[in-house]
């Protein structure tokens, strides 16, 4: 009987492990458009997304996309951080996620920043560089960036810094029509981390308790 009880408990733990299989999901997305900031076009289960916005060092530039100027002329990433020349986005969530990928489409004007760096902060941690492009195209490019954050993310913040511009009037924009999801031009994907199946575990625990009581009764 003891071996049967052990098998039931072991089986319940194994089933709990299978019950935590992840589910692919779109976490957060934005459609590029003119404006001072842009609300998310997609927010996944439990997700509250921040607006796509500019840091204090940047200005809104003309055009039909999310376009900005006043980027750091020449300089380095450290200078851009000091100047607060960045685009920002992010989310908090009541549902934890394993992050998968950041997909983004962008370009610059001929005098816009020729180098960018994207930094990320996960679960309130420090910002760290996750991607660099030291030759930003003036004709548009799409980047698919793997995200190697912690295994369970409930909040994430991103900043895209630009530098090595030839002049303050040079622009950089999130390019429209990335089509990652519908018309999304900036997209974060990942996997939902579900809770174990409590119903299954409660049922198995009840069966184990019943067998345990029977064993005690037979002993008497």
Secondary structure, DSSP 8 states (H G I E B T S, - for coil): -HHHHHHHHHHHHHHHHHHT--EEEEEEEE---SSS-B--SEE-TTEEE--BEE-TT-EE-SSSSEEEE---BS--HHHHHHHT-EEEEEEEEEEEEEEEEEEEEEEE-TTS-SEEEEEEEETT---EEEEEESS--SS-EEEEEE----SSEEEEEEEEEEE-BSSTT--EEE-S---SSTT-SEEEEEEE-----HHHHHHHHHHHHHHHHHHHHHH-
